[in-house]
């Protein structure tokens, strides 16, 4: 599998670490993962409750926010892109 196209949004990761540290919360993988997901959702103006209702939509919104060129391609093909 070619992983060269995958990346971690370091801004989200840094913000999550900073927030957890400021709150005095133990930094472990599960907590960091959840905090990163929460931050990403909020960046696309979704809540945790929105993600529980439709996690596929939430993941697509987060992906498209980070890849505007993909959103433009979908829009050009006639798909309505909301994020």
Secondary structure as UniProt FT lines:
FT   TURN            4..5
FT   HELIX           10..22
FT   TURN            23..24
FT   HELIX           29..43
FT   TURN            44..45
FT   HELIX           48..53
FT   HELIX           55..66
FT   HELIX           68..76
FT   TURN            77..78
//
